[in-house]
Amino acid sequence: MAGRSARREHERRKVRDAAKRRAKWPLKVCLAVGLAFLLYVVVEAIATAIFQDSGAGNAIGLAAGGLLGLSLLADWWGPKQTTQSWRKGSDGEILTERRLQRLPKQFVCLHDRRMPGSRANI
């Protein structure tokens, strides 16, 4: 069956990635909050000096810090690109299999075959 081994690898990696995210979640939240606060302080000071208004500086600093914190958390919590590549590869193999099924019956298509002495497949 086309894409089976790539799909298994995707599922295996997805489970592993989720376990790693859960284990590091508290540290990453603290880091994101700390960096967001640091950016807030710096931007707030600069904006207050530029606009001569602590209200504007506070709002700009809060927006910048909040966006950084949310961006970091979204990036850290989202799926890894390498894991998603296995899913996309599996989808591509399945699509290829469907197109090859249109060939006349005298053609034989083999999918997802192991190469002897290797973990790779063809």
N, C-alpha and C positions, 0 to 999 in steps of 0.2 A: 504494500500500500504506500503510495507516494506521500512523503512528508511525515511519516510516522516517527522516525527517529528524531527529526528536527523538532517535532511537536513535543516529544518526550523530554528532549533537552531543554526546551523552553519552559515546560512545566517544572522541571527539576530546578532550573535556575530561578524561576519566579518564587518558588517556596523558599529557597536559600536566601534570596534577596530580601524577602519579607521578614525572615527571622533576623537577619542582620539589621534591618531598619528598626525592628522592635527593640533589639538589644541596645542600639546606639541612640534611640529616640530622646531620652532625657538629656544626654550630653549635647545633642544637636539643638534641642530647644533652648537650652541655656546659652549655647554659643550664638544662636540666631538672635536671641533677645539681647544679649550683651553687645553684639555688633550693631544691632539696630539702635540701641540706646546710645552707643558711642557716636554713630552717625548723626543721630538726633541732636546730641550736644554740640557737635562741630557745626552742623548746618544751621542750627538755631542761633549760635553765636555769630556766624558769618552773616546770616540773613538779618539779624537784629542790627548789626553794624551797618549793613548796606541800606536797609529801609528805615533805620532809626525808630523802629516800632517793634516792641517785644512780642506783640500779638501776632504780627505777620511772621516774625522769626520762629515763634513757637509753632505756628501752623505748618510752615514749610519744613521745619525740622521734624515734626511729627509725621508728616507725609513721607519724607525721605526715609526716615528710620523704619516706619511701618512697611513701606514698600520693600525695603531691603530685607527685613525680617520675613515677610511673607514669601518673597522670592526665594530666599535661601531654604525655607521649609518646604516649599513646593518642589524645588529642585532635589532636595535630599529625600523627600518622601516619594517622589515619582518613580516610575519604572526605569531600570537601567537600560541604556541604549543597546548594549550587547545582548541583553536578555530579549528585548523586543526584536532584535535582528533574527533570532532563532524562530520566532513566530512568523515574521515576514517571509523567511526562507521556506518554512513549511507551507505557508499559503501559496507561495510561488510554485512549489513542487506540486501541490494539489491542482492548481490551475493548469500547469503543464500536462499533468495526467489527463485531465478532462479534454484538453485539446488533442492529445495523442490518441484518445479513444475514438476519434473521428476517422482515423486511418482505416484503410481496408483491412479485412480480417487476416490477410496473409502476413501482416506485420505483427510482430510480438514485442511488447514493451515490458521491460523489467524496471521496477522502481525500488529505490532504497535498498540496494544490495550491498552487503558488507564486502570490503576488500580483504582477502586473506592476509592474516598477519598484521592487521591494522584496525584501529577503531573507526577509521574513515569509511565512507560509503560512496557508492556511485549511483 
